[in-house]
Amino acid sequence: MGLPGGRLIADAYVYSSGSFERMRIEVEDGLFLESDGEPSVKLALFEDVTDAHTHCADYGLHIPPGLSIEELVAPPDGLKHRYLR
């Protein structure tokens, strides 16, 4: 989602430490701040969570930016295949 003018104000449910907190947040230049501005969207935000479907073994894998899909997952030497060996 693009941010008009690099800024977004949202009514948000923020999930952290096992519970939701309703907040109005502003996102500007990649920073999340509390806000009292007029919201333009509604969001649900979650702290880092384990990918709980079939890829939970990948959770510890740190992926460097810029890899092609082949470099990431192609057998037998893709990063994911080497990590899971």
Backbone torsions as a table, in degrees:
resi	resn	phi	psi	omega
1	MET	NA	124.0	177.3
2	GLY	-75.7	150.2	179.2
3	LEU	-104.9	114.5	178.5
4	PRO	-61.3	124.1	-178.2
5	GLY	66.8	15.3	-179.8
6	GLY	74.1	16.4	-172.6
7	ARG	-139.5	143.2	178.6
8	LEU	-144.7	136.2	173.7
9	ILE	-117.9	133.3	-174.1
10	ALA	-139.8	145.8	162.2
11	ASP	-80.1	126.2	-173.1
12	ALA	-135.5	145.6	165.6
13	TYR	-101.8	116.7	-176.7
14	VAL	-104.3	119.5	-179.6
15	TYR	-97.0	121.8	178.9
16	SER	-153.7	138.4	176.6
17	SER	53.8	38.9	172.2
18	GLY	87.5	4.9	178.0
19	SER	-148.5	162.7	178.7
20	PHE	-97.8	144.2	172.4
21	GLU	-128.4	129.5	178.0
22	ARG	-83.5	129.6	-177.8
23	MET	-142.4	156.9	166.1
24	ARG	-103.7	122.0	-176.1
25	ILE	-121.4	156.8	174.6
26	GLU	-122.6	133.5	176.3
27	VAL	-112.9	120.0	179.6
28	GLU	-143.6	127.5	-179.4
29	ASP	52.8	37.4	176.6
30	GLY	81.4	2.6	179.5
31	LEU	-104.4	141.2	176.7
32	PHE	-102.7	124.3	-179.0
33	LEU	-132.5	152.3	171.5
34	GLU	-69.0	149.6	-174.5
35	SER	-144.0	156.1	169.8
36	ASP	-118.2	16.0	178.7
37	GLY	-74.1	173.9	-179.9
38	GLU	-80.0	120.8	-176.7
39	PRO	-72.7	147.7	176.3
40	SER	-111.5	-13.9	179.8
41	VAL	-145.8	167.8	172.2
42	LYS	-115.7	138.7	-176.7
43	LEU	-135.6	159.1	164.5
44	ALA	-122.9	126.1	-178.6
45	LEU	-116.3	140.0	-178.5
46	PHE	-127.1	138.9	171.8
47	GLU	-65.4	170.9	179.9
48	ASP	-53.0	123.1	179.8
49	VAL	-122.2	155.1	174.8
50	THR	-71.6	134.1	175.8
51	ASP	-69.9	100.6	-167.1
52	ALA	-86.4	4.2	176.6
53	HIS	-89.2	-141.3	-169.5
54	THR	-71.9	-2.9	-175.4
55	HIS	-108.6	23.8	-176.9
56	CYS	-63.7	-21.7	176.4
57	ALA	-68.5	-19.1	-179.7
58	ASP	-80.6	-7.0	-170.3
59	TYR	-54.1	-38.5	-178.5
60	GLY	-82.8	-4.5	-178.1
61	LEU	-76.5	121.9	176.9
62	HIS	-100.6	117.8	-173.2
63	ILE	-98.3	118.7	176.9
64	PRO	-69.2	146.0	-180.0
65	PRO	-65.8	153.1	172.3
66	GLY	91.3	1.0	179.1
67	LEU	-74.3	141.8	171.7
68	SER	-76.2	165.6	177.8
69	ILE	-61.2	-35.5	178.2
70	GLU	-65.9	-44.4	178.9
71	GLU	-63.8	-29.3	-178.0
72	LEU	-80.2	-46.7	-170.2
73	VAL	-125.9	-7.0	-175.0
74	ALA	-67.7	128.7	175.7
75	PRO	-73.8	153.1	-1.0
76	PRO	-95.8	-4.0	-171.8
77	ASP	-113.5	11.2	174.6
78	GLY	-62.3	154.0	-177.0
79	LEU	-53.0	-44.3	-178.9
80	LYS	-64.1	-42.4	179.4
81	HIS	-64.1	-41.5	178.9
82	ARG	-66.3	-39.1	180.0
83	TYR	-63.7	-40.9	-175.8
84	LEU	-81.4	-7.2	178.1
85	ARG	-68.4	NA	NA
